[in-house]
């Protein structure tokens, strides 16, 4: 069921939700959290779709604030989705115009579930310091997505400088399968001296950078990034040792090939992670992701990475047959686990 409300308030929205439950028997018991989505006009439906999917695993109330023009007349229009149109949740879309285009705690407080954790999610651009924003300051978890921001590397650097326990970024969540497989491989081969870590993909992306820092922290090896201008953002990870290369190569979307010295190649299931899967994973935990915190605070100089990426693209245009190889500053940054100059 979908109900439209024009020029309304949060109090009227809550009253209407109660009315719908009484009149139509809509069951919303067992909701475990409130998910507040801070979206921009024209970019909300993809986020709602992902949240609906995640709600089957995490029943919740979904509040979506959609920011429209601040120059329009101040008003709030709303759309309520309950029952089959809202997954295992209830969805409240709040379209804010004028002064209400800025999401604030007072705007949504009447709609927050009592005694339930709050998760704030910015699907695209996000505040300079999410934890100090009006919504972020009341949230137990804050989810950003630097890969979808207008300036991904500048956004990742910003997240590093402003990191607060409870923050996480979907660029990190997208490499979960890579981290799991690499950890399993390293456990299998036992102690090994890794001389160099090679990451290869379409271009230098926040996820690739975070994976490089994570590997460098744990293996104490330098990281090289190779871009080929084709395929996905991250296609291949190779750990170079004296015995040969331990390599995971994913040329497609679902299956990767594991290569190890002295052993036949092995196919492993490693599907590309979509937005809804990543969101569902992040909603499984409401405590701080300490590993992400260690990685993001390790220090990633995004300005230097961006410059390196641009140089690689220029080199690739001049010599198509050769992949441009750039030695990143990831290693030095990772070695200084406490550095915060920064993915």
N, C-alpha and C positions, 0 to 999 in steps of 0.2 A: 504494500500500500504506500502511495506517495501523496503527501499533502503539501500544498503550496501555501505560504503565508507571506503577505506583503506588508512592508512598513510595520514590523513587529518588534518585540523585545524578548529577551531571554526568559523573563517570567511568563510571558504569554506562550512561549514555545514549550516550557515545562508543563504548563497547565494543559496544553493541547495533547502532549504525550500521555499524560495521566488519563485524559478523556478517551484517547484511542485505546488504551489498555482496558478501561472499564467497558467501553462499548463493543470492542471487537475481540476481547480476550487475548490480546497479544501478550505472549509470555516472554519476559526479559529477565527471568531470575538467573542467578548464577554468574552474573557478569563479574569478571575478575579485575577489570581496570577501565579507566577512561583514556581513550586515545584522542589527543587533540592534534589535528593536522592543520598546519599553517600554510595555506596554498596561495597561489597567485591566480588571477582571473585567466581562464583558458587552460589551466593545468591541474584542475582538481579531480577530474573523473578517473584518471589513471591511478591517482593516489587512493581514491575511494574504492576502486576495484581491487587494489592490492589489500586494503584494509578489510574489505568484505571477506576475501579469501582467508586472511589471517584470523579473522574472527571465528572461523569454524574450529580453530585450535584454541583460541583465546577469546571466549565470549566477552564482549565489551560494549561500551557506549562510544560511538565515534562522533566527535564534534569536528566539523571541518569549517574553518574560517577562510573564506575566499576574499582576498583583498581586491577591491575595484578602485576606481580613480578617487583620489583624495579631493579633487576639485568638484566632484558631483555634490548634489544636495545630500546632507547627512540622513541616512536611513539604513534599516536592516531588513532585507528580505530573507526568507528562510524556506527550506524544503525539508520535510521530514520523511524518512523512509523506514518503514517497520515491516516485520513479517518477511515474506519472500524476497522483497526488494532490498533487504539489509543484511543478508547472510545470517550469521548467528549473533546479530547485534542490532542496534538501532542507530541510524545515521541521521545526524542533524547538520545540514549545510546552512551556514550563515554567510550571506553575501553582504559584506560591509561596504558602504559608500561614504564619502566625505570623512568626517571625524571617526566613523566606525570602520574605516578601512584599516586602521591599526589594531591588531589583536591585543587585547589586554586581559588581565585576570578578572577585572570587574565585569567584562563583557561575557565571560563564559562561566563565572563562578556559580551562578544559579543552576547550571546544567551539569556540573561535575557530580559524579556518583559519590555519595557519602562514604567515608572510610575505605576508599578504593585507591590504589596507586594511580598516578597520572603519568602518561608517557606523551611527550611532545615530539612531533615529527615535522621537519621542514623538507618537503620533497624536492625543492629546488634551492633558491637562494635562502640564506639564513642570516640572523643578526650577527653583528660583529662579535658579540659574546653571548652565545645562546643561554648559558646558565644565569646571566644577569638580565635577560629579557623578562618582560612581565609574565609571559606564560612559562618560559624556561625556569624561572626562579621557583615555581611551585611544583615542577615536574620531578619525578623520581628518576626518570631516564629521559635523555634528550638525543634524538636521532637526526643526524644531518646526512646530506648526500653531496659531498664535494664534487663527485664526478658529473653531476647534473647542474652544478652552479655555472654561472656565466663565465667565471674565471676559476677553473678547478684548482690550479696550483696555488694561487693566491688564497683561495678559500681554505685549502689544506694547511697552509702556513698559519693562517689566522686561527684555525682550530688548535694547532699545536701550541700557540702562544697563550690561548685562553682556556686550555684544557681544564676541566673540572670533573672529578669522579662522578660517573653517571652519564657522561658524554660518550657517544659512539658515532661512527660514520659508516654508511653502507658501502663505501669503497673498501672498507675492511671486511665487511660481511661477505662481499662477493668473492673473496679469496679463501673462504673457509675450506672448501674442498681441496684447494692447492695445499694449504697448510696441513690438513689431515693426511693427505697422501704423502707429502714430503716427510712428515714426522714418522709415518709408518715405514717408509723406505729407510730412513736413517736408523730406526730401531732394528730393522732387519739386517742391515749390513754391519751394524756394530760400530765401534769407534773408528773413525776415518778422518784423515787430515784433508780438509777441503781447502784447496789453494785459491779457488776463484768461484764465484757464483755468476752465472750468465742468465739474464732474463731477456726473453725475446717476444716481441709482439708488434702490433700495428703502429703503436706510438707510445711515448712515455705517458702513462696515465696514473692517477692517484693510487689505484689498486696495485699497480706494478711497483710503485715507489714504496708503499707500505710493506709489501711482501719482501722487497729487497732489504729494508731495514730489519724486519723480523728475522730473516735468514742470517744477515750479517751479525746481528746481536748474538745469535745462538751458535754460529759456526766460526765467528771471528775471521771471516774471509772478506776480501774485497768484492764489490758487486759491479758487473758490467751490464749495460743495457744495450740491446741491439734492436733496431727497428727495421721492419721490412716493408712497411706500407701496405700490407695485405693481412687478411685473416682477422682474428679478434684482438682485443686490447692486449691480452696475454696468451701466447700460444705455447711457449716452451720455457722450461726451467732446467738448467744443467748445473750440476755440482761437479767441478773439475777436481779430480784427485790424482795422486801419483799412479794409482791402479787403472785410471781411465775415468770416463764421464758417467755419472749417474744422472739420467735424463728422463724428464716427463715431457712428452710432446702431445699437445691436443690440437690437431689440425682442423677438427670439426666442432660440433656443439655438444656431443654426448660422450664420446669415447676418447681416452688418451692412451698413449703407448709408453710403457715404462721400459727403459733400456738400462742394463747394468753390465759392468765388465764380467765376461765369462758366463753370462746367462742369456737364454733366449728372450727376445722381446715379449712383453706381457701386456695385454690389453686390460685396461681398468675403466670402470664406469665413472665418469666425471662430467656430468652435465653442466652446461652454462647455467648460472643461477639468475633467475629473473627477479623482478622487483618484489613480487608477492612472497616468494620463498625467502628472500632476505629479510623482509619485514617480519614474517612469522618467526624466523629464528631470533630476531632481536627482542621480540615480545616474550620469549621464553624465560628471559632473565630480567630481574628488576634491580639486581645489585650492580656494582661497578664492574666493568670489563677491565681487569687490571693489566692483562696482556696488551690490549689496545692502548691503554694509558702509557705503558712503558714504551711502546713503539712510537706513538704520536709525539711523545715528549723527548724522543731520542735526538731530534734535531734534524729537520729536512729543509735545506735551503731551496725553496721552490723557484726563486728567481734564477739560480744557476741551472736548475733542471730544465726550466722553460727555454733558456738560452741554448742549452745543449740539444734539446729536441728540435728547435728551429734550425740549428746548424746541421743536424742529421738530415732533415728534409731537403735542405739545399744541396748537400753532398749527394743524396740519392738521386736528385734530378740530373746531376752532372755525370754520375757514373751508376747507371741502373743496375749493372751486373754486380756491383759491390754493395753489401750492407754497410751502412755507417755504424761504427762502433764508438760508443762514448763511455769513458770511464767516469762514473757518477761520483758525486761527493757523499753518497750514501754511507760508504764505509767509515769515513772519518766522523760523520755525524753520529753513526750508530755506536762507535767506540766511546762516545761521550754520552753515556746513558742519561746523564742528568742535564744535558744541555737543552735549552729551550729556544734555540734560535731557529728555528725552522723558518700531501697527501695526502 
